[in-house]
Protein backbone atom coordinates (compact mmCIF):
# COMPACT_ATOMS: atom_id res chain seq x y z
CA UNK A 1 0.00 0.00 0.00
CA UNK A 2 1.36 3.38 -0.99
CA UNK A 3 1.83 5.77 1.88
CA UNK A 4 -0.23 8.94 1.84
CA UNK A 5 1.57 12.25 1.22
CA UNK A 6 0.98 13.11 4.87
CA UNK A 7 2.69 9.91 6.05
CA UNK A 8 5.53 10.44 3.60
CA UNK A 9 6.03 13.99 4.91
CA UNK A 10 5.97 12.73 8.51
CA UNK A 11 8.59 10.13 7.60
CA UNK A 12 10.85 12.77 6.08
CA UNK A 13 10.50 15.02 9.13
CA UNK A 14 11.30 12.07 11.41
CA UNK A 15 14.39 11.20 9.37
CA UNK A 16 15.59 14.79 9.59
CA UNK A 17 14.89 14.88 13.35
CA UNK A 18 12.53 17.82 12.87
CA UNK A 19 10.39 16.77 15.80
CA UNK A 20 9.00 20.27 16.35
CA UNK A 21 7.41 20.11 12.91
CA UNK A 22 6.38 16.50 13.43
CA UNK A 23 4.60 17.23 16.71
CA UNK A 24 2.36 19.88 15.17
CA UNK A 25 2.05 18.46 11.65
CA UNK A 26 -1.52 17.18 12.04
CA UNK A 27 -2.69 20.50 13.48
CA UNK A 28 -1.04 22.49 10.71
CA UNK A 29 -2.40 20.16 8.01
CA UNK A 30 -5.90 20.60 9.42
CA UNK A 31 -5.46 24.37 9.36
CA UNK A 32 -4.24 24.19 5.75
CA UNK A 33 -7.18 22.01 4.69
CA UNK A 34 -9.65 24.41 6.31
CA UNK A 35 -8.18 27.29 4.36
CA UNK A 36 -6.63 29.02 7.39
CA UNK A 37 -3.14 28.54 5.97
CA UNK A 38 -1.89 28.94 2.44
CA UNK A 39 1.11 27.05 1.12
CA UNK A 40 3.64 29.65 2.25
CA UNK A 41 1.95 30.17 5.62
CA UNK A 42 1.82 26.40 6.19
CA UNK A 43 5.55 26.08 5.66
CA UNK A 44 6.28 29.17 7.76
CA UNK A 45 4.32 28.06 10.84
CA UNK A 46 5.82 24.57 10.64
CA UNK A 47 9.30 26.08 10.66
CA UNK A 48 8.34 28.36 13.55
CA UNK A 49 7.14 25.28 15.46
CA UNK A 50 10.54 23.69 14.93
CA UNK A 51 12.36 26.82 16.07
CA UNK A 52 10.18 27.00 19.19
CA UNK A 53 11.01 23.37 20.04
CA UNK A 54 14.72 24.00 19.55
CA UNK A 55 14.60 27.13 21.69
CA UNK A 56 12.85 25.23 24.48
CA UNK A 57 15.32 22.36 24.22
CA UNK A 58 18.22 24.83 24.33
CA UNK A 59 16.86 26.44 27.49
CA UNK A 60 16.58 23.06 29.21
CA UNK A 61 20.08 22.11 28.08
CA UNK A 62 21.53 25.33 29.47
CA UNK A 63 19.67 24.92 32.77
CA UNK A 64 20.96 21.36 33.19
CA UNK A 65 24.51 22.41 32.29
CA UNK A 66 24.42 25.28 34.80
CA UNK A 67 24.22 22.88 37.74
CA UNK A 68 21.76 24.86 39.86
CA UNK A 69 21.08 23.20 43.23
CA UNK A 70 17.42 24.02 42.81
CA UNK A 71 15.24 25.40 40.04
CA UNK A 72 14.69 28.73 41.76
CA UNK A 73 12.94 31.48 39.85
CA UNK A 74 12.07 35.09 40.60
CA UNK A 75 8.43 34.24 39.91
CA UNK A 76 8.53 31.85 42.87
CA UNK A 77 10.28 34.28 45.23
CA UNK A 78 8.07 35.81 47.91
CA UNK A 79 9.15 39.43 48.16
CA UNK A 80 6.25 40.16 50.51
CA UNK A 81 7.71 37.90 53.21
CA UNK A 82 10.68 40.21 53.73
CA UNK A 83 9.82 43.87 53.16
CA UNK A 84 13.44 44.88 53.82
CA UNK A 85 14.64 43.39 50.53
CA UNK A 86 15.32 45.87 47.70
CA UNK A 87 12.67 44.38 45.43
CA UNK A 88 12.85 47.16 42.84
CA UNK A 89 16.64 46.76 42.54
CA UNK A 90 16.31 43.00 42.07
CA UNK A 91 13.63 43.46 39.42
CA UNK A 92 15.90 45.95 37.63
CA UNK A 93 18.69 43.35 37.70
CA UNK A 94 16.25 40.85 36.18
CA UNK A 95 16.47 42.85 32.95
CA UNK A 96 19.99 41.31 32.79
CA UNK A 97 21.54 44.49 31.47
CA UNK A 98 24.47 43.92 33.83
CA UNK A 99 25.20 40.62 32.07
CA UNK A 100 24.95 42.22 28.66
CA UNK A 101 27.46 44.84 29.85
CA UNK A 102 29.79 42.19 31.27
CA UNK A 103 29.38 43.56 34.80
CA UNK A 104 29.36 41.58 38.03
CA UNK A 105 26.88 41.30 40.90
CA UNK A 106 27.57 40.99 44.62
CA UNK A 107 24.70 39.81 46.81
CA UNK A 108 25.65 39.97 50.47
CA UNK A 109 23.92 39.94 53.84
CA UNK A 110 23.01 37.65 56.74
CA UNK A 111 22.17 33.97 56.45
CA UNK A 112 18.77 32.97 55.09
CA UNK A 113 17.54 36.18 53.44
CA UNK A 114 17.47 34.68 49.95
CA UNK A 115 20.87 35.48 48.41
CA UNK A 116 21.32 32.03 46.87
CA UNK A 117 17.73 31.91 45.63
CA UNK A 118 18.04 35.28 43.90
CA UNK A 119 21.41 34.38 42.39
CA UNK A 120 20.02 31.10 41.03
CA UNK A 121 16.86 32.83 39.83
CA UNK A 122 18.86 35.39 37.87
CA UNK A 123 20.98 32.56 36.48
CA UNK A 124 17.85 30.62 35.51
CA UNK A 125 16.53 33.71 33.77
CA UNK A 126 19.85 34.14 31.97
CA UNK A 127 19.57 30.57 30.67
CA UNK A 128 16.14 31.38 29.32
CA UNK A 129 17.60 34.43 27.58
CA UNK A 130 20.26 32.35 25.83
CA UNK A 131 23.28 32.81 28.13
CA UNK A 132 25.53 29.96 29.21
CA UNK A 133 25.65 29.84 33.02
CA UNK A 134 27.70 27.89 35.57
CA UNK A 135 26.75 27.63 39.26
CA UNK A 136 29.16 26.48 41.95
CA UNK A 137 29.99 27.10 45.58
CA UNK A 138 33.22 28.75 46.61
CA UNK A 139 34.49 25.57 48.28
CA UNK A 140 33.75 23.47 45.18
CA UNK A 141 35.34 26.06 42.93
CA UNK A 142 38.55 26.08 44.97
CA UNK A 143 38.60 22.27 45.09
CA UNK A 144 38.11 22.06 41.33
CA UNK A 145 41.00 24.42 40.68
CA UNK A 146 43.22 22.64 43.21
CA UNK A 147 42.44 19.32 41.54
CA UNK A 148 43.80 20.75 38.32
CA UNK A 149 47.21 21.11 39.90
CA UNK A 150 47.10 17.53 41.12
CA UNK A 151 46.30 15.96 37.75
CA UNK A 152 47.87 18.65 35.56
CA UNK A 153 44.56 19.76 34.06
CA UNK A 154 44.59 23.23 35.63
CA UNK A 155 44.67 25.08 32.30
CA UNK A 156 41.79 22.99 30.95
CA UNK A 157 39.70 23.54 34.06
CA UNK A 158 40.48 27.24 33.98
CA UNK A 159 39.27 27.55 30.39
CA UNK A 160 36.10 25.63 31.24
CA UNK A 161 35.30 27.97 34.13
CA UNK A 162 36.14 31.02 32.04
CA UNK A 163 33.82 30.01 29.21
CA UNK A 164 30.27 30.63 30.58
CA UNK A 165 28.90 34.13 30.18
CA UNK A 166 27.75 33.99 33.80
CA UNK A 167 29.66 32.35 36.65
CA UNK A 168 27.75 32.19 39.95
CA UNK A 169 29.83 31.47 43.05
CA UNK A 170 27.72 30.85 46.14
CA UNK A 171 29.01 31.25 49.72
CA UNK A 172 31.98 33.36 48.69
CA UNK A 173 34.48 34.37 51.40
CA UNK A 174 33.21 32.02 54.09
CA UNK A 175 36.75 31.53 55.45
CA UNK A 176 40.33 32.62 54.84
CA UNK A 177 41.96 31.73 51.53
CA UNK A 178 45.28 29.95 51.41
CA UNK A 179 48.03 31.46 49.29
CA UNK A 180 47.51 28.87 46.55
CA UNK A 181 43.74 29.35 46.57
CA UNK A 182 44.16 33.11 46.20
CA UNK A 183 46.53 32.58 43.29
CA UNK A 184 44.02 30.25 41.61
CA UNK A 185 41.21 32.79 41.99
CA UNK A 186 43.45 35.48 40.52
CA UNK A 187 44.20 33.25 37.52
CA UNK A 188 40.51 32.53 37.02
CA UNK A 189 39.53 36.19 37.10
CA UNK A 190 42.34 37.06 34.72
CA UNK A 191 41.19 34.33 32.31
CA UNK A 192 37.60 35.54 32.39
CA UNK A 193 38.59 39.17 31.92
CA UNK A 194 40.39 38.24 28.72
CA UNK A 195 37.03 37.19 27.30
CA UNK A 196 34.57 40.06 26.78
CA UNK A 197 31.05 39.92 28.17
CA UNK A 198 31.79 37.74 31.20
CA UNK A 199 29.75 38.33 34.36
CA UNK A 200 30.61 37.13 37.88
CA UNK A 201 27.87 36.75 40.50
CA UNK A 202 28.94 36.26 44.12
CA UNK A 203 26.84 35.64 47.23
CA UNK A 204 28.38 36.16 50.64
CA UNK A 205 27.47 36.43 54.30
CA UNK A 206 30.27 38.99 54.70
CA UNK A 207 30.33 42.58 53.55
CA UNK A 208 32.81 43.20 50.69
CA UNK A 209 34.81 45.44 53.02
CA UNK A 210 35.47 42.37 55.17
CA UNK A 211 36.93 40.29 52.32
CA UNK A 212 40.36 41.91 52.28
CA UNK A 213 41.73 40.30 55.49
CA UNK A 214 40.82 36.84 54.14
CA UNK A 215 43.75 36.92 51.69
CA UNK A 216 47.18 36.04 53.11
CA UNK A 217 48.95 38.17 50.51
CA UNK A 218 47.60 41.71 50.60
CA UNK A 219 48.83 42.48 47.09
CA UNK A 220 47.06 39.45 45.57
CA UNK A 221 43.94 40.19 47.60
CA UNK A 222 43.93 43.80 46.47
CA UNK A 223 44.38 42.74 42.84
CA UNK A 224 41.48 40.28 43.05
CA UNK A 225 39.07 42.54 44.89
CA UNK A 226 39.91 45.57 42.78
CA UNK A 227 38.75 43.63 39.73
CA UNK A 228 35.65 42.27 41.44
CA UNK A 229 34.40 45.22 43.48
CA UNK A 230 34.93 47.97 40.92
CA UNK A 231 33.13 46.15 38.11
CA UNK A 232 30.11 44.90 40.05
CA UNK A 233 26.74 45.99 41.36
CA UNK A 234 26.64 45.78 45.18
CA UNK A 235 23.31 44.69 46.67
CA UNK A 236 22.85 44.36 50.43
CA UNK A 237 20.06 41.95 51.40
CA UNK A 238 18.74 42.33 54.92
CA UNK A 239 15.67 41.45 56.97
CA UNK A 240 14.24 38.28 58.45
CA UNK A 241 15.32 34.82 57.40
CA UNK A 242 13.17 32.50 55.33
CA UNK A 243 14.74 29.42 56.82
CA UNK A 244 13.03 29.24 60.25
CA UNK A 245 9.63 29.42 58.54
CA UNK A 246 10.57 26.47 56.32
CA UNK A 247 11.80 24.12 59.04
CA UNK A 248 9.90 20.78 59.12
CA UNK A 249 7.14 20.73 61.69
CA UNK A 250 7.15 24.45 62.30
CA UNK A 251 3.66 25.93 62.50
CA UNK A 252 2.92 29.13 60.69
CA UNK A 253 1.83 32.06 62.82
CA UNK A 254 -0.47 34.88 61.88
C-alpha positions in Angstrom: 0.0 0.0 0.0 1.4 3.4 -1.0 1.8 5.8 1.9 -0.2 8.9 1.8 1.6 12.2 1.2 1.0 13.1 4.9 2.7 9.9 6.1 5.5 10.4 3.6 6.0 14.0 4.9 6.0 12.7 8.5 8.6 10.1 7.6 10.9 12.8 6.1 10.5 15.0 9.1 11.3 12.1 11.4 14.4 11.2 9.4 15.6 14.8 9.6 14.9 14.9 13.4 12.5 17.8 12.9 10.4 16.8 15.8 9.0 20.3 16.4 7.4 20.1 12.9 6.4 16.5 13.4 4.6 17.2 16.7 2.4 19.9 15.2 2.0 18.5 11.7 -1.5 17.2 12.0 -2.7 20.5 13.5 -1.0 22.5 10.7 -2.4 20.2 8.0 -5.9 20.6 9.4 -5.5 24.4 9.4 -4.2 24.2 5.7 -7.2 22.0 4.7 -9.6 24.4 6.3 -8.2 27.3 4.4 -6.6 29.0 7.4 -3.1 28.5 6.0 -1.9 28.9 2.4 1.1 27.1 1.1 3.6 29.7 2.3 2.0 30.2 5.6 1.8 26.4 6.2 5.5 26.1 5.7 6.3 29.2 7.8 4.3 28.1 10.8 5.8 24.6 10.6 9.3 26.1 10.7 8.3 28.4 13.5 7.1 25.3 15.5 10.5 23.7 14.9 12.4 26.8 16.1 10.2 27.0 19.2 11.0 23.4 20.0 14.7 24.0 19.6 14.6 27.1 21.7 12.8 25.2 24.5 15.3 22.4 24.2 18.2 24.8 24.3 16.9 26.4 27.5 16.6 23.1 29.2 20.1 22.1 28.1 21.5 25.3 29.5 19.7 24.9 32.8 21.0 21.4 33.2 24.5 22.4 32.3 24.4 25.3 34.8 24.2 22.9 37.7 21.8 24.9 39.9 21.1 23.2 43.2 17.4 24.0 42.8 15.2 25.4 40.0 14.7 28.7 41.8 12.9 31.5 39.8 12.1 35.1 40.6 8.4 34.2 39.9 8.5 31.9 42.9 10.3 34.3 45.2 8.1 35.8 47.9 9.2 39.4 48.2 6.3 40.2 50.5 7.7 37.9 53.2 10.7 40.2 53.7 9.8 43.9 53.2 13.4 44.9 53.8 14.6 43.4 50.5 15.3 45.9 47.7 12.7 44.4 45.4 12.9 47.2 42.8 16.6 46.8 42.5 16.3 43.0 42.1 13.6 43.5 39.4 15.9 45.9 37.6 18.7 43.3 37.7 16.2 40.9 36.2 16.5 42.8 32.9 20.0 41.3 32.8 21.5 44.5 31.5 24.5 43.9 33.8 25.2 40.6 32.1 25.0 42.2 28.7 27.5 44.8 29.8 29.8 42.2 31.3 29.4 43.6 34.8 29.4 41.6 38.0 26.9 41.3 40.9 27.6 41.0 44.6 24.7 39.8 46.8 25.6 40.0 50.5 23.9 39.9 53.8 23.0 37.6 56.7 22.2 34.0 56.4 18.8 33.0 55.1 17.5 36.2 53.4 17.5 34.7 49.9 20.9 35.5 48.4 21.3 32.0 46.9 17.7 31.9 45.6 18.0 35.3 43.9 21.4 34.4 42.4 20.0 31.1 41.0 16.9 32.8 39.8 18.9 35.4 37.9 21.0 32.6 36.5 17.8 30.6 35.5 16.5 33.7 33.8 19.9 34.1 32.0 19.6 30.6 30.7 16.1 31.4 29.3 17.6 34.4 27.6 20.3 32.4 25.8 23.3 32.8 28.1 25.5 30.0 29.2 25.6 29.8 33.0 27.7 27.9 35.6 26.7 27.6 39.3 29.2 26.5 41.9 30.0 27.1 45.6 33.2 28.8 46.6 34.5 25.6 48.3 33.8 23.5 45.2 35.3 26.1 42.9 38.5 26.1 45.0 38.6 22.3 45.1 38.1 22.1 41.3 41.0 24.4 40.7 43.2 22.6 43.2 42.4 19.3 41.5 43.8 20.7 38.3 47.2 21.1 39.9 47.1 17.5 41.1 46.3 16.0 37.7 47.9 18.7 35.6 44.6 19.8 34.1 44.6 23.2 35.6 44.7 25.1 32.3 41.8 23.0 31.0 39.7 23.5 34.1 40.5 27.2 34.0 39.3 27.6 30.4 36.1 25.6 31.2 35.3 28.0 34.1 36.1 31.0 32.0 33.8 30.0 29.2 30.3 30.6 30.6 28.9 34.1 30.2 27.8 34.0 33.8 29.7 32.3 36.6 27.8 32.2 39.9 29.8 31.5 43.1 27.7 30.9 46.1 29.0 31.2 49.7 32.0 33.4 48.7 34.5 34.4 51.4 33.2 32.0 54.1 36.7 31.5 55.4 40.3 32.6 54.8 42.0 31.7 51.5 45.3 29.9 51.4 48.0 31.5 49.3 47.5 28.9 46.5 43.7 29.4 46.6 44.2 33.1 46.2 46.5 32.6 43.3 44.0 30.3 41.6 41.2 32.8 42.0 43.4 35.5 40.5 44.2 33.3 37.5 40.5 32.5 37.0 39.5 36.2 37.1 42.3 37.1 34.7 41.2 34.3 32.3 37.6 35.5 32.4 38.6 39.2 31.9 40.4 38.2 28.7 37.0 37.2 27.3 34.6 40.1 26.8 31.1 39.9 28.2 31.8 37.7 31.2 29.8 38.3 34.4 30.6 37.1 37.9 27.9 36.7 40.5 28.9 36.3 44.1 26.8 35.6 47.2 28.4 36.2 50.6 27.5 36.4 54.3 30.3 39.0 54.7 30.3 42.6 53.6 32.8 43.2 50.7 34.8 45.4 53.0 35.5 42.4 55.2 36.9 40.3 52.3 40.4 41.9 52.3 41.7 40.3 55.5 40.8 36.8 54.1 43.8 36.9 51.7 47.2 36.0 53.1 49.0 38.2 50.5 47.6 41.7 50.6 48.8 42.5 47.1 47.1 39.5 45.6 43.9 40.2 47.6 43.9 43.8 46.5 44.4 42.7 42.8 41.5 40.3 43.1 39.1 42.5 44.9 39.9 45.6 42.8 38.7 43.6 39.7 35.6 42.3 41.4 34.4 45.2 43.5 34.9 48.0 40.9 33.1 46.2 38.1 30.1 44.9 40.0 26.7 46.0 41.4 26.6 45.8 45.2 23.3 44.7 46.7 22.8 44.4 50.4 20.1 42.0 51.4 18.7 42.3 54.9 15.7 41.5 57.0 14.2 38.3 58.4 15.3 34.8 57.4 13.2 32.5 55.3 14.7 29.4 56.8 13.0 29.2 60.2 9.6 29.4 58.5 10.6 26.5 56.3 11.8 24.1 59.0 9.9 20.8 59.1 7.1 20.7 61.7 7.1 24.5 62.3 3.7 25.9 62.5 2.9 29.1 60.7 1.8 32.1 62.8 -0.5 34.9 61.9 
